[in-house]
Amino acid sequence: MCLIFPFTLNGATLNWFYRLNPRTINSFDSLKQTFVDHFMIHTDHIYSMDDLYMLCQGEDEPLLEYVTSFSPEYSRCPETDDLAAVGPFKSGLRESNFRYLVHSNPWNTYAELIDLR
């Protein structure tokens, strides 16, 4: 069933599915519960790229926490693709070596940036 599940998704739900960390779901029940936990609380507001530009990494916030907070917000933006998410992500980074690296290289997708962590 887990293999068929992604074919039933589109938009934000499909974005969410492809962003799951590999080997974190070991059964359909686990997949179902993870899906429900993520989307049941977030059905009242459809996010746009403008919402992503409002996210900023805090002065003392570790990069992993920023990514962890940015990724779910991005998954709720059905009209924003992986290329368009690069701008808001870069914009929200605080001054750091990572920010310099991100701004000095041409990244094609948000997924490429996340792989740098």
Phi and psi in degrees as a GROMACS rama.xvg file:
@    title "Ramachandran Plot"
@    xaxis  label "Phi"
@    yaxis  label "Psi"
@TYPE xy
-60.6394  -31.6197  CYS-2
-71.3903  -28.7635  LEU-3
-85.5115  -27.7382  ILE-4
-48.7991  -48.4995  PHE-5
-61.2848  -24.5427  PRO-6
-73.3887  -11.0824  PHE-7
-94.5455  -1.09153  THR-8
-105.488  159.609  LEU-9
-156.838  169.092  ASN-10
56.584  -131.324  GLY-11
-62.7345  -35.3511  ALA-12
-67.1887  -38.6317  THR-13
-69.0965  -40.4259  LEU-14
-57.9679  -44.7655  ASN-15
-59.5271  -46.9819  TRP-16
-59.4577  -45.7682  PHE-17
-71.0518  -14.482  TYR-18
-93.111  -1.87757  ARG-19
-63.8226  138.81  LEU-20
-66.3612  136.691  ASN-21
-57.2932  144.121  PRO-22
62.7918  25.5175  ARG-23
-98.2437  -15.7243  THR-24
-111.722  122.612  ILE-25
-115.485  4.18515  ASN-26
-158.581  163.49  SER-27
-66.0778  -37.9271  PHE-28
-60.4222  -39.9047  ASP-29
-65.2728  -42.7803  SER-30
-62.1623  -45.7514  LEU-31
-60.4969  -46.3999  LYS-32
-66.0306  -40.5015  GLN-33
-62.2101  -42.6953  THR-34
-61.7638  -50.8187  PHE-35
-62.2519  -44.6497  VAL-36
-58.7913  -38.7286  ASP-37
-74.8488  -43.6686  HIS-38
-95.9221  -19.9479  PHE-39
-64.7734  -34.6413  MET-40
-82.4319  -15.2838  ILE-41
-114.323  27.3995  HIS-42
-89.8435  -6.54226  THR-43
-90.1125  -8.93434  ASP-44
-144.463  127.377  HIS-45
-94.691  125.443  ILE-46
-90.044  155.218  TYR-47
-123.999  175.055  SER-48
-61.7101  -30.2737  MET-49
-58.0697  -38.2292  ASP-50
-63.7607  -36.1065  ASP-51
-65.5839  -36.0129  LEU-52
-66.9727  -15.2668  TYR-53
-84.6707  -10.8484  MET-54
-83.1315  131.24  LEU-55
-136.792  143.26  CYS-56
-72.1053  128.413  GLN-57
-67.2288  158.031  GLY-58
-55.954  -39.7417  GLU-59
-106.291  8.67635  ASP-60
-79.2097  124.518  GLU-61
-64.4543  152.639  PRO-62
-55.1511  -42.744  LEU-63
-60.0154  -38.5924  LEU-64
-66.6368  -40.0816  GLU-65
-61.6964  -46.8678  TYR-66
-61.9194  -41.8097  VAL-67
-64.0169  -32.9003  THR-68
-84.8315  -30.4411  SER-69
-73.0109  -44.0342  PHE-70
-58.3734  -46.4993  SER-71
-64.1604  -36.6119  PRO-72
-63.9176  -42.3491  GLU-73
-62.7295  -38.0971  TYR-74
-66.7746  -16.5626  SER-75
-93.8494  10.8116  ARG-76
-110.158  83.6344  CYS-77
-63.1336  -23.9253  PRO-78
-91.3322  -0.838752  GLU-79
-105.88  123.63  THR-80
-94.5274  177.738  ASP-81
-62.7422  -32.2617  ASP-82
-71.9257  -44.2123  LEU-83
-67.5318  -25.2932  ALA-84
-73.7744  -15.6983  ALA-85
-61.3701  -44.7977  VAL-86
-58.1173  -55.3265  GLY-87
-61.905  -36.6448  PRO-88
-62.6855  -49.1597  PHE-89
-62.6254  -40.462  LYS-90
-61.7346  -32.7575  SER-91
-84.99  -6.71094  GLY-92
-72.5491  138.868  LEU-93
-80.1093  167.243  ARG-94
-58.8682  124.233  GLU-95
-169.841  170.876  SER-96
-62.5156  -36.6745  ASN-97
-64.0061  -42.1116  PHE-98
-61.2605  -42.2453  ARG-99
-60.2588  -45.0046  TYR-100
-60.2536  -44.9368  LEU-101
-64.3558  -43.0425  VAL-102
-77.6084  -18.1154  HIS-103
-97.5174  3.22918  SER-104
-127.556  144.719  ASN-105
-84.4654  98.9147  PRO-106
-88.295  137.089  TRP-107
-86.321  -33.0253  ASN-108
-142.299  161.252  THR-109
-62.9949  -37.1828  TYR-110
-59.2004  -38.9819  ALA-111
-62.2025  -41.319  GLU-112
-64  -42.5106  LEU-113
-64.7928  -32.6191  ILE-114
-66.5029  -17.3407  ASP-115
-73.314  -25.5056  LEU-116
